[in-house]
Amino acid sequence: MGAPAAFRQCFGALEHWLEAEREHLVLWVPVMLGAGITAWFALPDPARWRAFILASSAVGLLGVAVTRTARAGQLLAIAGLAMALGCALVWWRAERVAAPVLARPAVVALQGRVERVESLPARELVRITLASVAGSGLPPRVRVNVAEADLKPGLVRGATIRLRARLMPPPAPSVPGAYDFSRVAWFAGLGATGRGFAPIEIVTLAKGEGAGLRERLSTHIQSRIGGSAGGIASALATGDRGAISEEDSEAMQRSGLAHLLSVSGLHVTAVTAAAMFVMLRLLALSPTLALRWRLPMVAAGAGALAAVGYTLLTGAEVPTIRSCAAALLVLLALSLGREAITLRLVGAGALMVLLVWPESLAGPSFQLSFAAVTAIVALHESPRLRALFTKREESGARRLMRNLGSLLLTGIAVELTLMPIALFHFHEAGIYGALANIVAIPLTTFVIMPLEALALVLDLAGLGWPAWWLTSQALELLLSLAHAAASAPGSVAALPTMPGGAYAAIVAGGLWLALWRTKIRLAGLVPAALGLGWALLTPAPDLLVTGDGRHLAVRLANGSMAVLRDRAGDYTRSMLSENSGAGDELALLAEAPEARCSADLCLVDMQEGGQRWRVAATRSGYLVPWRDMMKVCAASDIVVSERRLPPGCRPRWLKLDRDLLRQTGGVAIELRSRNIRTVRDGGAHPWKTPPTIQPPRTPQ
């Protein structure tokens, strides 16, 4: 067989396969759009962004030129143009939201108009977002935390206030792989964050705005139910999670129940279904309306209004908007007599979100939300599972077991889908989430949310306390379940920072497996398995150094991690523990047998890769005598300090002092391979090299 004949045969086989998959080809449009967005985040500078856009456009035009009728050419054209559009769209979005960032930390006199007030009762703080006064020498938008006790009546959205605050630029990740608040702040338009001090002066009162419905409703709910239970109740109703304590929030995360705190598909579906049910029952009481009107259509309209209202009430976050869009599409499909819950619906929702907020693709919220829904819909679109779990004439016990089996299988599929995402972003994932969700999801959907809605309605007549008591008991049960699942042996899988390539392979394999329907979808198991193996075989760092040089985590001989400073804060300990893959409480380096520590300096001897390593680190602000410090440097392989070390300090391998860390940011070191990863990798994304504004030198 000649080469042309072989090519025609392969092309014919490709066309035959694409014809068999024609109903699912459209699902890859948002995937290709997301691939272009991902390329913009992954590639380092504008030259490569332009090259990617041009290359993708060339691929798309090649698909147009090769053939106008074959599906392969059409697919190539759409894929190339969608990737080019995705990269260009997120680049345009990043430039559109550009705003100057505070150049350095400073204490300033701040005056601005209140844009948002968020209560954080669990921390006894209130978070205020301000639009600063033009010409003040400050970024256009800043965010400060103030103590609850310092608030004054009238400090609501729309008011103009004046206060003193210590502001700082939005921080970059402390170590490689940690949470990048600077990127989030860039797209939110925040140029500085910090802490505000009393007294707070209200310059002008709000003109007719005052506290919004969301704030008033959250305050009302938390006045009825105290503690974290009230925080969860307000999170379900308004999306406000500020009253949930860190301990309870961590338990929800470790148990796999944190999705219940983020208003998404479960909550919007419950509200929409409840509105439709109530409207349908009320209208059906009138025989005239029941005979003359299409009541399901009217009920669907009520459900749509409820979905939109609930989305606005809860702050219109990305998961809620996606869920609202999905609910509206479902209602539209039902109105037209079409099948409602399909992967096309999920793809349409993803496409809408990416076109409006392309930067949301990089966040865990978008990825977790769409991955869970895709897994559920793809699983239940399977013909075998449909046949297994479809309704049939059978006893109540068998029906119950079949429903529980369906719920358990769905929970396992969702947990397996979400685990790589959680490990990539949070470096840990709950193991018992599937089992915990079997109880938690029905408890939340059919007990807690209806009881809370009933309590709010009864409060209009002052009769809501019995419903509030029942709601609080159900919420305490949910918290007990979360703590039980989180504290069970082996409840959490921990992993150090996952390589981006491994995560990309897992995601690509999962999408290939979920979006195709012919047997070739099983090929997606190969990249998924390779990516998972890559992630599991990636060695954990032996040293983690924060960007300011103050904090250091060292891997001890027993495999645990120890922290340099005894008084490191909870956030620092948690961040170092998560990114090192330790997954538990950090030990103190001063108590480790391989370390010798004074109040000002620590020396630790490590054995790795058949080589002995000595690490020295300063642990106070006091200077070590010059001669002693030079001897320590000469005898050490790595020296870490928060201050600038003199030129005479010459360790055998690496000197991580203030000057170098200012250029690199946080550092992760793997000794066996001598691999060094840094936060500042030379990329030119706008939040890494933002335009800056110097704070005013004198209070205004």
N, C-alpha and C positions, 0 to 999 in steps of 0.2 A: 504493500500500500504506500503510495507516494505521500509526500508531505502535505500537498494541498488536500488530498482526500482525507488524511488523518485530521487535518484542521477542520474540515467541514463536518466530520463525524463528531469531533469534540464540541464544535459550536452547536451542532444539532442537539447533542445531549444536554448542553447548557440551556438551550431554548426550551427543550422538553421539560427540564426541571423547573425553570422559571414559570412556564405555563401552569405547571401543577401548583406552584406557590403564588399564583397571581393575586389571590385575595389578601396575601400577607406582605406583598412588596411595599405597599404604602406605609407599613409600620416602620420601615427603615428610614423614612424621611426625617422624623425627629432624631433618630439615632445619628444620622449623618450630620445634621445640624449641630448636635451635641459634640460630635467628633471635631468639627471645626472650632467650636468654643473651647474644647479641651486642648486643641493644638495651640491656641493663643495663650492659655495659661501655662502650657508646658514649654513652649519655645521662648528663648530668653529676650529677644530684642526686635525692634521694628523691622530690621532687614529680613529676618527670618519670617516674621508675620507676613510681610509683603510677598516673600517667596512662596509661602504656603498658599496664600490667596491666589497668586498667579498660577501655581502648579495645579491647584484644585480646579480653577476655572478652565485651564487647558484640558484637564481630564474630562470636564463636563462638555466642553466644545468638541473634544474628540469623540465622545459618545454621540453627539448630535451629527457629526460628520460621517462616522462609520456607517451608521444605518439609521433610517428614520422609522423603520417598522419593527425591527427585531427588539424583543424585550431587553436583551442584554445591553444594547446601545442606549435604550431609554433609561435603564437602571443606572448605567454609567454616567449618563448626562445629569440625571437628578442627583446622584450621590456627589459628583464633583461640584456642582453648583451649590448644593446645600452645605457642603463643607466650607466652601469659599464664603458663603453668606454668613455662616456661624462665626467664623473667625473675624470677618469684617464687622459683624453686628456687635460682638462683645468689645472689640477695639473701639468702635464708635461710642458705645455706652460708657466705657471707662474714661474716654476723653470728655464726654458730655457732662459727667458728674464731677469733673476736676474742680478742686478747691484747694487753696493753700493750707498747709499743715503747720502747726506751731513749731518753730525751729528748735526750741530747747525748753526744758521745764522752767517754770517761773511762777511766782506769786503775783497775781494781778488783781486790779479792781475791775470787776466784770459787770456789764450791764447788757441786758438783752430781753427779747420777747420770748415768753415761754411757749414752746411748741408742743411739749409733751411732758406729762408728769406720771411717773411710774412708781407705785408704792412697793417697797421691799420690806414688809413687816418682819420677816424672818431674820433680817440683818439690822432692823431698826433704822433703815435708811429710806430716802426717797431719791429717785433718779430723775433729774430735770434736764431736758434738752432745750437749749436756748439758741435763738438766732441773735447773734451779737450785733451791737449797734455799728453801723457803717462808720469807718474812720477810727475805730477804737484800737487798731493795731493788732487785732485778734482774728482768728479764722471766722468765717461767716457762721459756722454752726459748732457749738461746743456742748459737751455733756458733763454734768457735775453730779456727784452724790452729796447729799446733805443729810444731817441727822433729823430724824422725825421730830425731835423736841425743838428744833430750830425753825420749824415751819410756822407760817403766819396765815391767818384767814385771808382769803383772796389770792393766795398763790395757786392759780389755776391756769389752764391753757388760755392764752391771749393776754395775760397780764405782762407788764414790764417790771423787771426786778433788778436790784443792784446788790452785789455782794462781793466779798473777797474770796478768791479761790486759788488753790495751787493746781495749775494745769501742766500737762505734759503731752507730748505728741502721742498719737495712738501707737502702742508698743508693737514691735515685731515679735515673732515667736522667740521665746526664751532659749530654746534649743531646737535643733533640726527635728521636724515632724510635729512640733507643738502647734497649738491653736494660733492662727495668724489673724489677730484682731486688726492689724493695720490694713489688711485687704478688705475686711468687712467694713471698717470705718470709712475707707475710701469710697466705696459704693454707697454708703449711707450719708456721705457728705460731712462726716465728723472730722474736724481739724484738730481737736484737742479734747482730752478727758481729764478729770481730776476730782478733787474734793473741795466743796464749798464750806465756808465758815460763817458763823453767826457774827453780827446780826445780818439778817436778810431784809432789805428795804424794798417795799413795793412802791415803785415809782408811779405807775398808772394801773388802774384796775382793768380787768377784762371787760370788753364791751359786748355783753350779751352772750359770751361763750361759756365761761365758767367750766366747772368740772363736767366732762362729757358723760353720756349714759354709761359707757363702759366703766369709768372710774367710780361712778356712783353705785353701779350694780356690784362691782367688786367689793367696795366698802361695805355695802349692805350684807352681802353673803358672809364676809369675814366677821361681821358683827354677830351673826347668828351661829356660826361654827368657828371655833377657835383653832389655833395651831395649824399644823400641816394639813389636817383634814379640811379646814376652811380654805386653805390655799389650793388644794385639789379641786374643791367645789367651785371656786372662782375660776380656776383654769378651765374647767369643763364649760363654764357659762360664758366667760369673757376672754379666755386665753391668758389671763394674768396669773403668772406662777410665782410672783414675788413673795408670797407668804409661806411657801414650802421650805422647810429647813433643809440645810445642806445634807444632813444625815439621811433624811427621808428621800430627798431627791436622788442621792447616791444609791439607796436601796432600790428605788424604782428603776434606775439605770441598770444596776447589776442583775436585777431579776427579769429584765426584758420587758418591763411594763412601762417604760418611759414614754412610749408612743401614746399612751393614754393621756399624757399631760400636754401633748401638742395637738391642738385642734386640727383634725384632718378628716379623712374619709369616714371613719367610724362615727364621729360626732355629727358631721353634716348629714350623713345618711339617717341617723337617729332623729335629728330635728326635722328633716324633710319628711320622713315617713310619719312622724307624729303629727305634723301639721296636716298632711294629707288625710290621715285617719280621722282626726278630729273634725276637719271640714266635711269629709264625706259623711260621717255619722250625723253631724248637725243638719246638713242639707237633706239627708235622707228622711228626716223627721217630717218633712213637708211632702205629701203625695203629689202636689202640683209640680214642685220643683223636680221631684224624682222622675216624673213622667215627661216633662217638657225640656229639661236641661240634660246635657251630657255631664253628669256629676263627676265622673273620673277626670274629665278635662278641667273642670273647675277646681277639683282637689289638687290636680297637678299644678295649676297656677298658684294655688295657695302654698304648695310645697316649694315652688320656685321662689316665691317672695320670702318664705321662711329661710331658705338657703342663703339668699342674697343678704337678708337682714342679719342673719347669724354671722356671716362672713365679715360684714362691716363691723358688727359689734365686737368681734374677737380680734380686731386689729388688722384684718386682711393680710395675714402672713401667707407665704408661698404655699404651704401645704393646704391651708384653708381655701385659698383661691383655686388651687388645682381641684380640690374636692368639690367646691361649689360649681366650677365649670363642668366637672364630670356629672354632678347631679342634674344640672340643667340639660346636658346632652342626653342623659338617661330619660328625663321627663319628656324631652322632645321626641326621642325614639319611641317611647311608649305611646305618645300622642299620634305618631304616624304609623303605629302598628308594626314597628321594626323591633328586632332583637336589641335589647338595651345594653346589657353588660358584655362588652367585647373588648378585645385588645385595640381595635380601632378607636374606641372611646378613650382608652388610656393614652394612645398615641396622640389623639387630638388635644387632650389636656396638656400633655407634655409640650407639644408644639406651641400652644398658646402661651404657656409660661415662659418658654425659652425665647420666644419672639419679643416678649415684653421685658423680662428680667433675665437676660442670658447669663449674668454672673451667678444666678442661683444654682446653676449646674455644679459649681465647685463646692457647694455647701452640703453638709450631711443631711439637712432637712429634705432637700429635693431628692437626693439619691435614695434615702431610706423610704420616703413616701412612695415614689414611683416604683421602686423595686418591690415593695410589699404588694402593691396593687397589681403589678404585672405578674408576680408569682401566683397570686390568688386566681386571677382571671385565666392565665395560661393553664394552670392546673385544672380548673373546672371546665375549660374548653376541651380538655382531652376526652375523646369519645369513650374510652374505657372507664374513666372516672365518672363520667356522666351516667353511664350504664350502671355503675356500681352504687352510686348514691342517689339516683333518681327516686322520686316518690313512687310507692307501689302499695298494693293492698297487703298489709301484714299486721301482726300484733303490735300493740303499743310498745312492748319491751324491745322487739326487734327494731322498730322505728327509732326508739331512743338510742339504741346501740349504733345504728347506722348514722344517726346525726352526730353522735359523739365521735365516731370514727372519722367522719368527714371533717369535723372541727379539729381533731387531733392531727390528721394528715395535713390539713391546711396550715395549722400552727407549725408543724415541723418544716414544711416547705418554706414558710415565711422566715423562720429562724435560720435555716440554712442559707437562704438568700441574703438576709440582713447581716449575718455574722461577719463576712468579709468586709462589708462597709463599716460596721462598728469597729472592727479591728483596725482598719485603715485610719479612721478619723479619731477614735477614742482609745485605741490600743487595748481594748478589752471588750468582751461580749458575754452576756449571760448564757448559761448552758440550759437552764431549766425554763426558759421563756415559753416554750411551746406548752408545757404542762401548766405553768402559771396562768397563761392566757386563756386556757380552757375555762377557768373559773373567773378570771378578771374581766374578760370581754363581756360575757353575759351579765355579770354583776354590774358593770358600768352602764351597759346599754339598756338593760331591762329593769334595773332596780335604782341605781344611783341617779341617773339623769332624769327618769320620770319623777322620782320622789323630789328631786331638786326643783323641777319645773312646777310640780304641784305645790311645793312650799312657797315658791315665789308668787304663784297665783293666789294662794290663801292669805299671803301677807297683805294683799290689797284690802282684805277685810280684818286684818289683825289676828288671823286664826292659823298662822303657819307653823307654830312651835311644835305640834306633834310630828308634822312632816319633816321639819328640820332635825328633830331628834332621831327619827328613823334614818334620815340621810347621813347624819354624823355616825351612826352605828355602822352603816354600810361602808362608809369611807374608812372607818377604823379597821374594818375587816379587810378592806383592800390594802391598807398599809401593813397590816399583820401578814398578809399573804406575801407582799413584796419583801418584807424583812425575812420571812421564813425561807423564801426562794434565794434571797441574796446571801444568807448566812449558811446555807446548806454546804456540805463538803463538796469541793470541786465545782462550785456554782459559777465561777467566772473563768473564762479563758483569756489569758493575757499574752500579748505579743509585742515586741519592740516595733519601732517604726517600720512599716511595710514599704518596700521599694515601689516606686510609682509604676515601673514596668510590670511587676507582679500583679498589682491591683488592676492595671489595664487589661492584662491577660485574663484575669478572673471575670471582669465585667464583660469583655468581648465574648468569652465562652458562655457566660450566662445568657447574654442577649441572643446569641446564636441558638442556644438550646430552647429559649422561650418563644422566639418569634417565628421560627419555621415550623412546618407541620409534617413534612416528609421525613424519611429516616435519616436524611443528611443532617438533621438537627443534632443528632448524637455526636457529630464531629465537634460540637462545642465543648464536650467533656474534655477534649485534649488540651486546649489552651487554659481551661479552668483548672484542670489538674496540674498543669505545668506552673501556672501562676501561684496556686496554693502551695505547691512544693517549694517554689522559689521563696515565698514568704516565710514558710516554716524553717527553711534551711539558712535564711539570712541571720548571721550571728548578731547577737545583742551587743550594744556598745559596752566597752569596758570603762569608759569615762564619759560623763556628760558635764559640760561646763556652760553655765548660763552666760548670756551676752555681757552682763556687767562684771563677770569674774568673781562675784561674791559667793556663788554656790557651786558645789562640785559633788557629783555622785560617782562613787567608785565601786566597781564590782569586786567583791571579796572572794577569797578562795572557796568558800562554800556556795558560791553562786548568787548570794543575796547582794543587795546594793546598800551602801552606807553613804550618808550625807555628811558634808564637811562641817557645817555649823550646827551646833546643838539647838539653836533657837530659830531655825528656818521655819517660815510660816507654813500654814496648812496648804495654801495654794502651791507654794514652791515644792513642798514634799510630794503632793499629789501629781504635779506636772512631771517631776523627775521620776517618780515611780512608774507612771503610765508610759513615758517615752523610753524608759529603759527595759520595759517588759517585766519588771519585778512583780507587779500585780499585788503587792502587799505593802505593809508598813516598812519604811526605810529604817535601817539601823543607824547608829551613831558611829562615825568613823573613829572618834576618840576612844571608843570601847572595843574596837576591833583588835584582835591579837597581832595582825600584821602591820599595825599603824602605831606611830609614836607622835603624840600631839601635846603641844603646850597651848597656852591661851592665844598665842599669836601665829603658830605654825604647825602644820601636820606633815609628817613623812610617812608614806605607805609603800611597802615593797610588794610587788606583784609578780607572779610567775605566769607567763603566757607565751605560747608558741615556742617553748623550749628556751625562753630568754627571761632573764630577770629584769624587771623594770622598777625604777624608783620614781615616785611622783611626790612633788613637794607643793604645798598650797598654803598661802597666807589665809588666816581666818579671823583677823581683826584689823582695825584701822591703824594700829600702832606699828611703827617701823622696827624691823629687826636690825640689830647692829650690822653695819656695813660688812665688816670682815666675816661675820658669821653667815650673812646672807650669801656672800660670794662663795663660801665653802659649800653651802647647801646647793647652790645652783650648779657648781662644778660636779657635785656628786650625784646629781639627779638627771633623769632622762627628760622629764616634763616638769615645768614649773608653772603654776597657775597663781595669778594675783589680780585683785580688783584695782590695784594701783599700778602706776608706771614703774617698771623695774629698771635699774640703771644699766647702761650698756655693758658693764663688766659682768653682769649676770648672764652666763652662757651655759645653759644646760646642754646635755649631750644630743638632744633631739629637738625639743619644742619649748618655746617660751610664750605662754599665753598670758600676757599682761594687758593692761588697759589699752595701750596703743594698738596692739594687734587685734584684740577683741572688738575694738571700735570698727575695724575694717571687716572682720569676719562675722560678727554676731556670735550667737551660741555655737558650740562645737561639740560634736560627737566623735569619739575615737574608738576604733577597733584595733587593738594592739597586734594581734596575730598577723593581720594583713597590712598593718600600718595605714589603714584607711581612715581618712579624716573627712567628715562632712560638716559643712558650715551653713548657717542660716542665710547669710548674704552670699549667694552663689553667682553674683555678677549679672543677674537679670535686670532688665530695664523696664519692668512693669511700673506703672505710674505710682503705686503706693510704696515701691522700694526707693524710688528717687523722686519724691514729690516736690512741687514748689513749696517753699517755706515762707513764713512770715515771722519776723522777729517780734517778740512780745514788747510792750512798752516798758521803758526803763523806769518811769516814775508812775505811781498810781494816778489815775485820772479822776 
